[in-house]
Amino acid sequence: MLPDMSDNNVDIRAVAKMAIADDKVMAQLLANLVVKKEKIRFNSFNVLLHIAETKPELLYPSWEVFVGLLGSNNSQHQYIAIFIIANLVKADTENRFEAIFNDYYGILEGDKTITAANLVKNSGKIATAKPHLEPLITEKLLNIDTLHRGKQKSLIKGIAIEAFTEYYGMSTRREKILNFVKRQQYSDSPKAMHNAAEFLSSFGDSNKE
């Protein structure tokens, strides 16, 4: 039986163990993702995210639940789906992510900064788990200016640098990434400027494809 998920001090790891051992607990956590009470939703999400990060194969059978949330008009539901799906790709033996690639990255084309930024933030995990999609993912991130319709594109480009840092060594688009990062040195976003400096300090001109 689940503890009170509205409690500020819920033990995320302990509840995760319960969910792994009991299908009914897992089902309740999944149902909690769409409840109106924010604390219950947030705590349940954190438990499921922990499972997705540590044992994604156990949550993979619930893939369609998160695809449903991804297609929601509710940005909080999309937020949940963005994070969970990015972690489940490690266990995606049936290439389900490829089938929803356009839907997933379609969120980048919206005008909401937070959802777009979190999608970009999680892109490094996806590119690392699915190297054959890396060129497509990289092109999406390189084209934030033309794809995203929100006002804080500079901030999102700064977060893209964090994603690039995760997989730059394996990328087939290193020269393009490096040129993108160099341009962010002159960004109006302090975060983008900082991340560009950190990236260039780590990778310099190692830009040969």
KELUM-544055 format. One record per residue (C-alpha): x, y, z; residue in one letter. Coordinates in Angstrom, 3 decimals. Each point is the difference from the previous one (the first is absolute). Last residue first. Layout:
// KELUM-544055
((X; Y; Z); "A")
...
// end
This chain:
// KELUM-544055
((34.233; 14.814; -38.157); "E")
((2.813; 2.279; 1.081); "K")
((-1.009; 2.489; 2.622); "N")
((2.477; -0.456; 2.813); "S")
((0.373; 3.784; 0.100); "D")
((-0.360; 0.419; 3.741); "G")
((-1.864; -2.919; 1.558); "F")
((0.051; 0.607; 3.735); "S")
((0.706; 3.742; 0.115); "S")
((-2.289; 0.470; -2.985); "L")
((-2.844; -1.712; 1.864); "F")
((0.540; 1.999; 3.193); "E")
((0.098; 3.303; -1.912); "A")
((-3.133; -0.910; -1.925); "A")
((-1.768; -1.003; 3.208); "N")
((0.788; 3.371; 1.582); "H")
((-1.116; 1.983; -3.037); "M")
((-3.208; -2.035; -0.276); "A")
((-0.741; 0.471; 3.679); "K")
((0.664; 3.749; -0.209); "P")
((-2.569; 0.220; -2.823); "S")
((0.526; 2.937; -2.379); "D")
((2.264; -2.286; -2.003); "S")
((3.480; 0.996; -1.168); "Y")
((1.746; -3.209; 1.056); "Q")
((-3.051; -1.741; -1.462); "Q")
((1.487; 0.335; -3.476); "R")
((2.905; -2.245; 1.001); "K")
((-2.459; -2.682; 1.094); "V")
((-1.689; -0.106; -3.400); "F")
((3.374; -0.184; -1.758); "N")
((1.003; -2.898; 2.238); "L")
((-3.266; -1.819; -0.633); "I")
((0.348; 0.374; -3.765); "K")
((3.574; -1.305; 0.117); "E")
((-0.996; -2.905; 2.222); "R")
((-2.866; -1.219; -2.153); "R")
((0.693; -3.750; -0.026); "T")
((-0.240; 0.015; 3.784); "S")
((1.726; -2.599; 2.162); "M")
((2.272; 2.395; 1.902); "G")
((-2.713; 2.653; 0.196); "Y")
((-2.371; -2.305; 1.865); "Y")
((-0.579; 1.419; 3.471); "E")
((1.453; 3.432; -0.767); "T")
((-2.546; 0.442; -2.784); "F")
((-2.793; -0.234; 2.567); "A")
((1.601; 2.700; 2.154); "E")
((0.442; 2.161; -3.113); "I")
((-3.709; -0.419; -0.710); "A")
((-0.641; 1.610; 3.390); "I")
((1.658; 3.183; -1.246); "G")
((-2.078; -0.200; -3.151); "K")
((-3.104; -0.122; 2.217); "I")
((1.103; 3.168; 1.789); "L")
((0.579; 1.803; -3.301); "S")
((-3.392; -1.107; -1.319); "K")
((-1.851; 1.720; 2.824); "Q")
((-2.871; 1.557; -1.966); "K")
((-1.919; -3.072; -1.125); "G")
((-0.639; -1.238; -3.528); "R")
((2.718; -2.666; -0.111); "H")
((0.912; -1.509; -3.368); "L")
((1.973; 2.714; -1.817); "T")
((2.205; 1.121; 2.864); "D")
((0.184; -3.507; 1.480); "I")
((1.625; -1.256; -3.176); "N")
((3.197; -1.491; 1.421); "L")
((-2.064; -1.953; 2.494); "L")
((-2.139; -1.632; -2.675); "K")
((3.051; -0.710; -2.162); "E")
((1.662; -1.718; 2.947); "T")
((-2.993; -2.231; 0.582); "I")
((-0.073; -1.101; -3.637); "L")
((3.750; -0.678; -0.068); "P")
((-0.192; -1.873; 3.342); "E")
((-2.822; -2.329; -1.031); "L")
((2.362; -2.853; -0.902); "H")
((1.710; 0.507; 3.362); "P")
((-3.104; -1.066; 1.945); "K")
((0.891; -0.102; 3.706); "A")
((2.496; 2.860; -0.242); "T")
((-2.286; 2.091; -2.182); "A")
((-2.883; -0.586; 2.404); "I")
((1.965; 0.900; 3.099); "K")
((1.355; 3.151; -1.632); "G")
((-3.502; 1.036; -1.016); "S")
((-1.181; 0.303; 3.593); "N")
((0.964; 3.655; 0.376); "K")
((-1.557; 0.816; -3.377); "V")
((-3.322; -1.425; 1.141); "L")
((0.333; 1.850; 3.281); "N")
((0.601; 3.293; -1.799); "A")
((-2.959; -0.516; -2.331); "A")
((-2.327; -0.761; 2.911); "T")
((1.241; 2.990; 1.986); "I")
((0.013; 2.499; -2.860); "T")
((-3.540; -0.559; -1.258); "K")
((-0.395; 1.298; -3.564); "D")
((-0.237; -3.285; -1.902); "G")
((2.402; -1.371; -2.591); "E")
((2.067; -1.816; 2.631); "L")
((-3.115; -2.012; 0.811); "I")
((0.179; -1.446; -3.518); "G")
((3.125; -1.753; 1.189); "Y")
((-2.055; -2.621; 1.796); "Y")
((-2.699; -0.235; -2.664); "D")
((2.567; -0.321; -2.784); "N")
((1.913; -2.702; 1.861); "F")
((-3.147; -1.959; 0.906); "I")
((0.623; -3.080; -2.167); "A")
((3.761; 0.195; 0.546); "E")
((-0.675; -0.102; 3.725); "F")
((-1.775; -3.329; -0.320); "R")
((3.085; -1.674; -1.367); "N")
((-1.019; -3.388; 1.461); "E")
((3.009; -0.431; 2.291); "T")
((-0.600; 3.359; 1.666); "D")
((1.710; -0.672; 3.327); "A")
((2.451; 2.902; -0.172); "K")
((-2.795; 2.028; -1.624); "V")
((-1.805; -0.137; 3.358); "L")
((2.018; 2.880; 1.412); "N")
((-1.017; 2.521; -2.654); "A")
((-3.565; -1.327; 0.246); "I")
((-0.165; 0.806; 3.711); "I")
((1.328; 3.539; -0.291); "F")
((-2.088; 1.167; -2.961); "I")
((-3.108; -1.813; 1.226); "A")
((-0.024; 1.777; 3.360); "I")
((0.474; 3.417; -1.600); "Y")
((-2.742; -0.787; -2.529); "Q")
((-2.428; -0.684; 2.845); "H")
((0.967; 3.287; 1.620); "Q")
((-0.442; 1.794; -3.344); "S")
((-3.637; -1.147; -0.226); "N")
((-1.042; -0.189; -3.649); "N")
((0.757; -3.717; 0.175); "S")
((1.849; -1.849; -2.745); "G")
((2.991; -0.743; 2.209); "L")
((-2.327; -1.284; 2.703); "L")
((-1.366; -2.640; -2.360); "G")
((3.532; -0.984; -1.001); "V")
((0.699; -0.348; 3.707); "F")
((-2.787; -2.514; 0.540); "V")
((1.012; -1.726; -3.235); "E")
((3.404; -0.899; 1.456); "W")
((-1.467; -1.890; 2.974); "S")
((1.809; -3.221; -1.001); "P")
((3.270; 2.031; 0.157); "Y")
((-0.346; 0.610; 3.732); "L")
((1.861; -3.108; 1.115); "L")
((2.530; 0.248; -2.849); "E")
((0.902; 3.481; 1.172); "P")
((1.593; -1.297; 3.209); "K")
((2.139; 2.829; 1.402); "T")
((-1.040; 3.134; -1.859); "E")
((-3.546; -1.107; -0.775); "A")
((-0.460; -1.224; 3.581); "I")
((1.188; 3.350; 1.366); "H")
((-2.284; 1.775; -2.454); "L")
((-2.908; -2.084; 1.241); "L")
((0.642; 1.062; 3.594); "V")
((0.482; 3.615; -1.034); "N")
((-3.234; -0.024; -1.974); "F")
((-1.919; -1.356; 2.975); "S")
((1.405; 2.762; 2.180); "N")
((-0.952; 2.679; -2.529); "F")
((-3.519; -1.296; -0.611); "R")
((-0.734; -0.355; 3.705); "I")
((1.455; 3.462; 0.671); "K")
((-1.924; 1.578; -2.882); "E")
((-3.471; -1.159; 0.951); "K")
((-1.867; -0.143; -3.313); "K")
((0.626; -3.671; -0.717); "V")
((1.524; -0.883; -3.367); "V")
((3.241; -1.647; 1.070); "L")
((-1.773; -1.709; 2.907); "N")
((-1.300; -2.716; -2.326); "A")
((3.572; -1.088; -0.726); "L")
((0.762; -0.096; 3.711); "L")
((-3.130; -2.066; 0.602); "Q")
((0.989; -2.500; -2.689); "A")
((3.463; -0.419; 1.499); "M")
((-1.507; -0.610; 3.423); "V")
((-2.319; -2.614; -1.477); "K")
((2.892; -1.655; -1.827); "D")
((1.828; -0.612; 3.286); "D")
((3.718; -0.728; 0.335); "A")
((1.308; 2.753; -2.283); "I")
((-2.566; 2.407; 1.427); "A")
((1.082; -0.717; 3.567); "M")
((3.640; 0.515; -0.900); "K")
((-0.905; 3.331; -1.593); "A")
((-1.856; 0.957; 3.172); "V")
((3.179; -0.563; 2.018); "A")
((2.085; 1.964; -2.489); "R")
((-2.322; 3.007; 0.032); "I")
((-0.298; 0.205; 3.784); "D")
((-2.922; 2.424; 0.294); "V")
((0.916; 2.981; 2.170); "N")
((-2.299; 2.661; -1.435); "N")
((-2.969; -2.304; 0.532); "D")
((-2.633; 0.147; -2.753); "S")
((0.949; -3.534; -1.029); "M")
((-1.371; -1.405; 3.275); "D")
((1.548; -3.463; 0.019); "P")
((-0.941; -2.428; -2.760); "L")
((-1.251; -3.445; 0.921); "M")
// end
